[in-house]
Amino acid sequence: MCPYVNLELQQLLSIATEFKNDQGLPLLSNEAILKKILEYDKWKTEATFAHEIELEKLRQSFSSSRRQITYKSDPEFSEEDKKFNIISSYGTCNDKHLGLISKTKVWEGANERSSRLFESWYSHIQDNNILPLKDLKEGRIKMLLLAFLWASGCSHRANKWSEAADIHYIEPFKKDLEGRFSKFSKHSIVAAYESLKVFWKEINDYEQCSFDVTLIGHILDEAYSYVSEKTTEETRLDIKNSPLFSEFEKVFPYVPLEILEKYYTKNRKNFVAAGVGALRKVFTTRLPEELEHRYSVTEWPKKWHHHIASFEEKWQKQLYDITNQTREEQEQWKKE
């Protein structure tokens, strides 16, 4: 066996080109060395060719995949689907997002739309004194509006395209929404949602697209339930519904109980002092029947102070009588 068979190719080439045999010929003429060199070169060629084949297969596969992504959706979606795609994303999604949740694009649309309508919504809340004072801060209110719009848009898309390629993002998104809404009181969530209904058609450019609560339904249910319970409790404990105030209303029907309640709180629940204060306020603008023969309605605002002392004395007696008459009922009402 030729001693050169197991040598590396570089060594073989060196020997074959630098050394000669007994006849003075280059060793390259040695059949064993030549065969070794040719086999190595054949292996290298085949390996290179195989590599190129694999690369070409990958290129074709990638190209085919791209063509499928680009074109497969076109015939699958109707014009109605394309319209829905735009409305549910507040105008930011295009044909590339058909059949997808695309929550980031929906957020972009919700953010733009909430910025556009924020001033009107914010003014409505302030004018109606809907939210607790701590939530009447511009930044917080805008964040709440954005969360509502984002939730509704993604809810619509998740319901329509339940097998979307990105549907797996919905569960983490629900937890994200829970975190956002948890920063607000339940009264605030309910009041803000009720206010949102006023502007919903405008938000959707007057398209027929209802607010979808799928992703935040449990949040709204909990908030409404809590507020309802609190309202029932507050109504039961509302001083205006007490026997004391009810009797006052019978004796002085022309005095709003809201005014009496205000003075009741101001005078630390001293009913007689509160009653005198409420009656005095009304007295300055309301001409008593017993003095109608002496003054006209227009004259009274300049004359009432001449008679207030005598009326206050009479009121105090009536108020003490009301207190005594309702004492037992009032105590029982407090215990219930």
Contacts in CASP RR format, 6 or more apart in sequence:
PFRMAT RR
TARGET T0000
AUTHOR 0000-0000-0000
METHOD contacts of the structure
MODEL  1
MCPYVNLELQQLLSIATEFKNDQGLPLLSNEAILKKILEYDKWKTEATFA
HEIELEKLRQSFSSSRRQITYKSDPEFSEEDKKFNIISSYGTCNDKHLGL
ISKTKVWEGANERSSRLFESWYSHIQDNNILPLKDLKEGRIKMLLLAFLW
ASGCSHRANKWSEAADIHYIEPFKKDLEGRFSKFSKHSIVAAYESLKVFW
KEINDYEQCSFDVTLIGHILDEAYSYVSEKTTEETRLDIKNSPLFSEFEK
VFPYVPLEILEKYYTKNRKNFVAAGVGALRKVFTTRLPEELEHRYSVTEW
PKKWHHHIASFEEKWQKQLYDITNQTREEQEQWKKE
1 32 0 8 1.000
2 30 0 8 1.000
2 32 0 8 1.000
2 33 0 8 1.000
4 12 0 8 1.000
4 15 0 8 1.000
4 30 0 8 1.000
4 32 0 8 1.000
4 33 0 8 1.000
4 36 0 8 1.000
5 32 0 8 1.000
5 36 0 8 1.000
7 15 0 8 1.000
7 36 0 8 1.000
9 36 0 8 1.000
9 37 0 8 1.000
9 40 0 8 1.000
12 33 0 8 1.000
12 36 0 8 1.000
12 37 0 8 1.000
13 37 0 8 1.000
15 27 0 8 1.000
15 33 0 8 1.000
16 26 0 8 1.000
16 27 0 8 1.000
16 28 0 8 1.000
16 30 0 8 1.000
16 33 0 8 1.000
16 34 0 8 1.000
16 37 0 8 1.000
17 26 0 8 1.000
17 27 0 8 1.000
17 28 0 8 1.000
19 26 0 8 1.000
19 27 0 8 1.000
20 26 0 8 1.000
20 27 0 8 1.000
21 27 0 8 1.000
21 29 0 8 1.000
21 30 0 8 1.000
27 33 0 8 1.000
28 34 0 8 1.000
73 95 0 8 1.000
73 98 0 8 1.000
73 99 0 8 1.000
74 95 0 8 1.000
76 98 0 8 1.000
77 85 0 8 1.000
77 95 0 8 1.000
77 98 0 8 1.000
77 99 0 8 1.000
81 98 0 8 1.000
81 99 0 8 1.000
82 95 0 8 1.000
82 98 0 8 1.000
84 156 0 8 1.000
84 160 0 8 1.000
85 93 0 8 1.000
85 94 0 8 1.000
85 95 0 8 1.000
85 97 0 8 1.000
85 98 0 8 1.000
85 99 0 8 1.000
86 93 0 8 1.000
87 204 0 8 1.000
87 205 0 8 1.000
87 207 0 8 1.000
87 209 0 8 1.000
88 106 0 8 1.000
88 153 0 8 1.000
88 156 0 8 1.000
88 157 0 8 1.000
88 160 0 8 1.000
88 209 0 8 1.000
89 97 0 8 1.000
89 102 0 8 1.000
89 105 0 8 1.000
89 106 0 8 1.000
89 109 0 8 1.000
89 153 0 8 1.000
89 157 0 8 1.000
90 106 0 8 1.000
90 109 0 8 1.000
90 110 0 8 1.000
90 112 0 8 1.000
90 113 0 8 1.000
90 149 0 8 1.000
90 153 0 8 1.000
90 203 0 8 1.000
91 109 0 8 1.000
92 105 0 8 1.000
92 106 0 8 1.000
92 108 0 8 1.000
92 109 0 8 1.000
92 112 0 8 1.000
93 102 0 8 1.000
93 105 0 8 1.000
93 106 0 8 1.000
97 105 0 8 1.000
99 157 0 8 1.000
99 160 0 8 1.000
99 161 0 8 1.000
99 164 0 8 1.000
99 165 0 8 1.000
100 157 0 8 1.000
100 161 0 8 1.000
100 164 0 8 1.000
100 165 0 8 1.000
100 166 0 8 1.000
101 154 0 8 1.000
101 157 0 8 1.000
101 158 0 8 1.000
101 161 0 8 1.000
101 164 0 8 1.000
101 166 0 8 1.000
101 167 0 8 1.000
101 169 0 8 1.000
101 170 0 8 1.000
102 157 0 8 1.000
102 166 0 8 1.000
103 150 0 8 1.000
103 154 0 8 1.000
103 166 0 8 1.000
103 169 0 8 1.000
103 173 0 8 1.000
106 150 0 8 1.000
106 153 0 8 1.000
106 154 0 8 1.000
106 157 0 8 1.000
107 146 0 8 1.000
107 150 0 8 1.000
109 149 0 8 1.000
110 146 0 8 1.000
110 149 0 8 1.000
110 150 0 8 1.000
110 153 0 8 1.000
111 146 0 8 1.000
113 149 0 8 1.000
113 203 0 8 1.000
114 142 0 8 1.000
114 145 0 8 1.000
114 146 0 8 1.000
114 149 0 8 1.000
115 142 0 8 1.000
117 145 0 8 1.000
117 199 0 8 1.000
117 202 0 8 1.000
117 203 0 8 1.000
118 141 0 8 1.000
118 142 0 8 1.000
118 145 0 8 1.000
120 199 0 8 1.000
120 202 0 8 1.000
121 141 0 8 1.000
121 145 0 8 1.000
121 195 0 8 1.000
121 196 0 8 1.000
121 199 0 8 1.000
122 138 0 8 1.000
122 141 0 8 1.000
122 142 0 8 1.000
124 195 0 8 1.000
124 198 0 8 1.000
124 199 0 8 1.000
125 131 0 8 1.000
125 136 0 8 1.000
125 141 0 8 1.000
125 191 0 8 1.000
125 192 0 8 1.000
125 195 0 8 1.000
126 136 0 8 1.000
128 195 0 8 1.000
130 191 0 8 1.000
130 192 0 8 1.000
130 194 0 8 1.000
130 195 0 8 1.000
131 141 0 8 1.000
131 187 0 8 1.000
131 188 0 8 1.000
131 191 0 8 1.000
131 192 0 8 1.000
132 185 0 8 1.000
132 187 0 8 1.000
132 188 0 8 1.000
134 185 0 8 1.000
135 141 0 8 1.000
135 144 0 8 1.000
135 184 0 8 1.000
135 185 0 8 1.000
135 188 0 8 1.000
140 183 0 8 1.000
140 184 0 8 1.000
141 192 0 8 1.000
143 180 0 8 1.000
143 183 0 8 1.000
144 181 0 8 1.000
144 184 0 8 1.000
144 188 0 8 1.000
144 189 0 8 1.000
144 192 0 8 1.000
145 192 0 8 1.000
145 196 0 8 1.000
147 177 0 8 1.000
147 180 0 8 1.000
147 181 0 8 1.000
148 192 0 8 1.000
148 193 0 8 1.000
148 196 0 8 1.000
148 211 0 8 1.000
148 216 0 8 1.000
149 203 0 8 1.000
150 177 0 8 1.000
151 177 0 8 1.000
151 212 0 8 1.000
151 213 0 8 1.000
151 215 0 8 1.000
151 216 0 8 1.000
152 211 0 8 1.000
152 212 0 8 1.000
152 213 0 8 1.000
153 212 0 8 1.000
154 170 0 8 1.000
154 173 0 8 1.000
154 215 0 8 1.000
155 212 0 8 1.000
155 213 0 8 1.000
155 214 0 8 1.000
155 215 0 8 1.000
155 216 0 8 1.000
156 209 0 8 1.000
156 212 0 8 1.000
157 164 0 8 1.000
158 164 0 8 1.000
158 167 0 8 1.000
158 170 0 8 1.000
158 214 0 8 1.000
158 215 0 8 1.000
159 212 0 8 1.000
159 214 0 8 1.000
161 167 0 8 1.000
170 215 0 8 1.000
173 215 0 8 1.000
174 215 0 8 1.000
177 215 0 8 1.000
177 216 0 8 1.000
177 219 0 8 1.000
178 219 0 8 1.000
181 189 0 8 1.000
181 216 0 8 1.000
181 219 0 8 1.000
184 192 0 8 1.000
186 222 0 8 1.000
186 223 0 8 1.000
186 226 0 8 1.000
186 227 0 8 1.000
187 223 0 8 1.000
187 227 0 8 1.000
187 230 0 8 1.000
189 219 0 8 1.000
189 220 0 8 1.000
189 223 0 8 1.000
190 220 0 8 1.000
190 223 0 8 1.000
190 224 0 8 1.000
190 227 0 8 1.000
193 220 0 8 1.000
193 223 0 8 1.000
196 203 0 8 1.000
196 211 0 8 1.000
197 211 0 8 1.000
200 210 0 8 1.000
200 211 0 8 1.000
213 220 0 8 1.000
235 241 0 8 1.000
236 336 0 8 1.000
239 245 0 8 1.000
239 261 0 8 1.000
239 264 0 8 1.000
240 257 0 8 1.000
240 258 0 8 1.000
240 260 0 8 1.000
240 261 0 8 1.000
242 330 0 8 1.000
242 333 0 8 1.000
243 326 0 8 1.000
243 329 0 8 1.000
243 330 0 8 1.000
243 333 0 8 1.000
244 271 0 8 1.000
244 322 0 8 1.000
244 323 0 8 1.000
244 326 0 8 1.000
244 330 0 8 1.000
245 257 0 8 1.000
245 260 0 8 1.000
245 261 0 8 1.000
247 322 0 8 1.000
247 325 0 8 1.000
247 326 0 8 1.000
248 255 0 8 1.000
248 257 0 8 1.000
248 260 0 8 1.000
248 275 0 8 1.000
248 319 0 8 1.000
248 322 0 8 1.000
249 255 0 8 1.000
249 257 0 8 1.000
251 318 0 8 1.000
251 322 0 8 1.000
252 279 0 8 1.000
254 282 0 8 1.000
254 286 0 8 1.000
255 275 0 8 1.000
255 278 0 8 1.000
255 279 0 8 1.000
255 282 0 8 1.000
259 278 0 8 1.000
259 281 0 8 1.000
259 282 0 8 1.000
260 274 0 8 1.000
260 275 0 8 1.000
260 278 0 8 1.000
262 278 0 8 1.000
263 273 0 8 1.000
263 274 0 8 1.000
263 275 0 8 1.000
263 277 0 8 1.000
263 278 0 8 1.000
263 281 0 8 1.000
264 270 0 8 1.000
264 271 0 8 1.000
264 274 0 8 1.000
264 275 0 8 1.000
266 274 0 8 1.000
267 273 0 8 1.000
267 274 0 8 1.000
271 319 0 8 1.000
271 322 0 8 1.000
271 323 0 8 1.000
272 316 0 8 1.000
272 319 0 8 1.000
272 320 0 8 1.000
272 323 0 8 1.000
275 315 0 8 1.000
275 319 0 8 1.000
276 312 0 8 1.000
276 315 0 8 1.000
276 316 0 8 1.000
276 319 0 8 1.000
279 311 0 8 1.000
279 312 0 8 1.000
279 315 0 8 1.000
280 308 0 8 1.000
280 312 0 8 1.000
283 304 0 8 1.000
283 308 0 8 1.000
283 311 0 8 1.000
284 301 0 8 1.000
284 304 0 8 1.000
285 300 0 8 1.000
285 301 0 8 1.000
286 300 0 8 1.000
287 295 0 8 1.000
287 296 0 8 1.000
287 297 0 8 1.000
287 300 0 8 1.000
288 307 0 8 1.000
288 311 0 8 1.000
291 300 0 8 1.000
291 307 0 8 1.000
295 303 0 8 1.000
END
